[in-house]
């Protein structure tokens, strides 16, 4: 009997050929019935999707010589996979449906839909376009293609922005290195709102600068301090006669004539150039990281007085000055008890 013929062996007798024809007819009948039964299960709702999947799989396993029918079964199984969120399997089934019948529009639609869910945007766009070659006015395929193109364009634009940001950060890090400016972990990000230095069109640096009153732990924030500006001009604005009074300064100690500026030497371990680039690319007010924890406390920390007639660059480029994210200068008033505590080393950051 043909039923017992080994795979690949052709029948030799009329009886064997008749048996084989009968077997094939049974397989075809079973395949068609299983496909139709699978369609019924899909219509019955989510609870029956597994049964629909089983029917389509059994229909495909009949391996009948009807590529269009097999293509439909793969496309239908892809549909069920998509309904269940099995996007990768849905994509593979849709591709097989198209291979078996390159006119199967549902295969292109479901393949494009699965590719979109998988983030395969070029593939989704291409499958939608191929389907539209067959049905140019297919609204759903048009929408899928437009969505894939829009997302792909947005992704390309995002990559271009990211590449530009990296290039700008690397350029800025190189300029900082060339200016002998060392950057360390940002320790006052909440006060500076995560601001970073920036370059103008002439490649000159502008800095956000924090003036910190250690006596009250309040601050003033200078958003744009040009690197070649001297300190005295900014201090005239912040503490001159026309400046708003400090609400906490009840004794009016912090007058223009009495204030002095200091920075903390070796405030933080210096970042490597790579770490500076990473810090420049960070969003928000993240503190940044420094892997070289062994350097903490290695160099002596002291309060260093700032000459008001010095430029910002001349101060932050000193060998003992590590900028903690942005330049931070401590404002103290001479003649106060806090001033004496500050200089004696009895006071430290909370």
Beta strands, then each sheet from edge to edge (+ up, - down):
strand 1: 182-184
strand 2: 198-199
strand 3: 205-213
strand 4: 218-226
strand 5: 259-264
strand 6: 303-305
strand 7: 322-324
strand 8: 328-333
sheet 1: 1+ 7+
sheet 2: 2+ 3- 4+
sheet 3: 2+ 3- 8- 5+ 6-
end
